[in-house]
Amino acid sequence: MTTARQRQALGAYGERVAARYLDGLGMKVIDRNWRCRSGEIDLVLLDREVIVVCEVRTRRGLGYGHPLATVGPTKAARLRQLALLWVDAHRGGRPAIRLDLVGVVQPLRGRVEIEHVRGIG
């Protein structure tokens, strides 16, 4: 059985892996784990002139499905709302915003697998 602390550590690990991966694609991390009353954004990045709000989902394996399958229309709508709140709090105006997902699978053995979906919802 997985404890809350283990899930939190796995999530933090996945966010670090995703940040390094996205950095390797030329994006710059400008905020991590931003929270407000409406929720939390895992990563906020700058991809040239575009603000990228990124949700990271991490799992140890695929026994319960791919981590990206856990993000549905309701979560995507919440991410859109959070993106606008982040911009209002940090930048103002209405810059170009994109919502991305990164799924990280860290099996007990073998290499980490990363899947990046650009521009959801």
N, C-alpha and C positions, 0 to 999 in steps of 0.2 A: 504494500500500500504506500502511496506517495503522500508525503506530508506537505503542508502548505509551504514550509520553508524550502523543501526540495523543489516544488513547483516554481517558487519565486526565484530560486537560484538558476533553474533551467531557463526561465524567461529572461533573466538578466544576461545569461550566457548567450542566448539567441539574439538578443539585441546587440551585444558586442560583435557577434559574428556578422550580423546584418550591416552594422555600421561600417565595419572593415570592408565588406563586400561592396557596398554602395560607394564608399570612398574610392575603391579601386576602379569604379566606373566614372569617376570624376565628380561625384557629388560631394558637397561639403556639409557635414553635420553642424547645424546651428542651434539645436536644442534637443534635449533628451528627457523623457518622462515628464513632460509638461502636464500639470494638473490644474483643473478648475472644477467648479461645481458640477459641470456637465460630464466630466470624464477625464480621460488621460490620453495623450498622444505619446506613442513610444519614441518616434524619431521625427524631427523636422530637419529637412535638408534643403540645400540650395542647389538646383541643377540649372546652371547658367542663370537665367533670370526667373526661373520658375521655383516657387515654394513647393516642396514635396512633403506631404504628411504621410508618414509610413507606419503601417500597423505590422508588427512582427509577431508571428505565431511559431512556437517551438514545441516539438515533441521528441520523445526518445525513439519512437518507431512509428510504423504505420498501422499498428493493430487497431487503432480507433479511427483510422482514416488520415488523410493528408491534413496537415495543419491549416492550409489555406481553405479547406472545406468548411472551417468553422466561422468564416466571415460571410455573412449573408447580407441581404438588402438593408436590414435594420442597422447592423453595425456600420455598413457603408454610409448610410444616412447620418449616423452619429458622427462618423469621421469627418464628413463634409461640414457639419455644424461646428465641430471642434476646430477644424482648419480655419473657419471664419473667425472664431473667437480668438485663436492664436494670433492671426493677422491683426485683428483689432487691438490686441494687447501689446503687440511688439512692433508692428510696421505701419499700421493704418493703411488707408486706401484700399484698392482692390487689385493686388498683383495677380499674376497667373498662378493658379494653384492646381496641383495634381495630387491624387491619392494613389499610393502604391501599397502593395502587400509584399512581404517577404516571408516565406515559409522556410523554417530551418528544421531539419531532421537530424538529430544526433543519435545514431544507433549506439547500442552498448559496445559494439565492435565495428570498426571501419570508419570511413571518412564521413564528415558532415556533408549533408546535401542541402543545397540552397536553391530555392525557386523564387524568382522575382516577377511579379505581375505589375506592369506599369499602367497607370490610368484606369483604376476601377471606377465603376458607377458613375 
